[in-house]
Amino acid sequence: MKFSIIAAALLGAVTPAAAATLPSYITANNSPPPTDKAFINECMQKVNSIRGNYGTAPLEWSVEIAQVALRKSNGCRLDHSV
């Protein structure tokens, strides 16, 4: 459920009321650091659970890739209409 809301937010499909329920790190340019163990564990558990339903191998977290993604996302306006 949480990931579907996040995915919708990233695609610009969340109403202002729904956006108010998003975690602050989604809306405030203050994502957890790429080394945050709780965040990593939650992400990997959910992603690999879904992947397991399709018989695919689990993924492993990459701090280096997460750092690049964080830099890119912090520069994003989440408003792709302009």
CYANA upper distance limits for C-alpha pairs under 8 A (distance plus 0.5 A):
  1 MET  CA      5 ILE  CA      7.02
  2 LYS  CA      6 ILE  CA      6.85
  3 PHE  CA      7 ALA  CA      6.44
  4 SER  CA      8 ALA  CA      6.61
  5 ILE  CA      9 ALA  CA      6.66
  5 ILE  CA     14 VAL  CA      8.10
  5 ILE  CA     22 LEU  CA      8.07
  6 ILE  CA     10 LEU  CA      6.71
  6 ILE  CA     22 LEU  CA      7.95
  6 ILE  CA     26 ILE  CA      8.16
  7 ALA  CA     11 LEU  CA      6.76
  8 ALA  CA     12 GLY  CA      6.66
  8 ALA  CA     13 ALA  CA      5.52
  8 ALA  CA     14 VAL  CA      6.32
  9 ALA  CA     13 ALA  CA      6.21
  9 ALA  CA     14 VAL  CA      5.64
  9 ALA  CA     19 ALA  CA      7.72
  9 ALA  CA     78 LEU  CA      8.35
 10 LEU  CA     78 LEU  CA      7.02
 11 LEU  CA     78 LEU  CA      8.41
 12 GLY  CA     78 LEU  CA      7.13
 12 GLY  CA     79 ASP  CA      7.32
 12 GLY  CA     80 HIS  CA      8.17
 14 VAL  CA     18 ALA  CA      6.35
 14 VAL  CA     19 ALA  CA      6.44
 15 THR  CA     19 ALA  CA      6.57
 16 PRO  CA     20 ALA  CA      6.84
 17 ALA  CA     21 THR  CA      7.80
 18 ALA  CA     22 LEU  CA      7.65
 19 ALA  CA     27 THR  CA      8.45
 22 LEU  CA     26 ILE  CA      6.98
 22 LEU  CA     27 THR  CA      7.67
 23 PRO  CA     27 THR  CA      7.61
 24 SER  CA     28 ALA  CA      6.20
 24 SER  CA     30 ASN  CA      8.07
 25 TYR  CA     29 ASN  CA      6.76
 25 TYR  CA     30 ASN  CA      5.43
 25 TYR  CA     31 SER  CA      4.90
 25 TYR  CA     32 PRO  CA      7.31
 26 ILE  CA     30 ASN  CA      8.01
 26 ILE  CA     31 SER  CA      7.03
 29 ASN  CA     74 ASN  CA      5.88
 30 ASN  CA     74 ASN  CA      8.42
 31 SER  CA     70 LEU  CA      7.90
 32 PRO  CA     36 ASP  CA      6.68
 32 PRO  CA     39 PHE  CA      7.54
 33 PRO  CA     67 GLN  CA      8.49
 34 PRO  CA     40 ILE  CA      8.17
 34 PRO  CA     63 VAL  CA      6.06
 34 PRO  CA     66 ALA  CA      5.99
 34 PRO  CA     67 GLN  CA      6.44
 34 PRO  CA     70 LEU  CA      8.26
 35 THR  CA     40 ILE  CA      7.85
 35 THR  CA     63 VAL  CA      7.03
 36 ASP  CA     40 ILE  CA      6.63
 37 LYS  CA     41 ASN  CA      6.46
 38 ALA  CA     42 GLU  CA      6.66
 39 PHE  CA     43 CYS  CA      6.64
 40 ILE  CA     44 MET  CA      6.49
 40 ILE  CA     61 TRP  CA      7.58
 41 ASN  CA     45 GLN  CA      6.36
 42 GLU  CA     46 LYS  CA      6.75
 43 CYS  CA     47 VAL  CA      6.53
 44 MET  CA     48 ASN  CA      6.19
 44 MET  CA     59 LEU  CA      7.71
 44 MET  CA     60 GLU  CA      7.81
 44 MET  CA     61 TRP  CA      7.72
 45 GLN  CA     49 SER  CA      6.39
 46 LYS  CA     50 ILE  CA      6.89
 47 VAL  CA     51 ARG  CA      6.70
 47 VAL  CA     59 LEU  CA      8.37
 48 ASN  CA     52 GLY  CA      6.37
 48 ASN  CA     57 ALA  CA      8.34
 48 ASN  CA     58 PRO  CA      5.59
 48 ASN  CA     59 LEU  CA      6.96
 49 SER  CA     53 ASN  CA      7.14
 50 ILE  CA     54 TYR  CA      7.68
 51 ARG  CA     55 GLY  CA      6.99
 51 ARG  CA     56 THR  CA      5.81
 51 ARG  CA     57 ALA  CA      7.47
 51 ARG  CA     58 PRO  CA      7.17
 52 GLY  CA     56 THR  CA      6.16
 52 GLY  CA     57 ALA  CA      7.49
 52 GLY  CA     58 PRO  CA      7.63
 61 TRP  CA     66 ALA  CA      8.39
 62 SER  CA     66 ALA  CA      6.61
 63 VAL  CA     67 GLN  CA      6.56
 64 GLU  CA     68 VAL  CA      7.05
 65 ILE  CA     69 ALA  CA      6.69
 66 ALA  CA     70 LEU  CA      6.50
 67 GLN  CA     71 ARG  CA      6.78
 68 VAL  CA     72 LYS  CA      6.76
 69 ALA  CA     73 SER  CA      6.47
 70 LEU  CA     74 ASN  CA      6.50
 71 ARG  CA     75 GLY  CA      7.15
 72 LYS  CA     76 CYS  CA      7.16
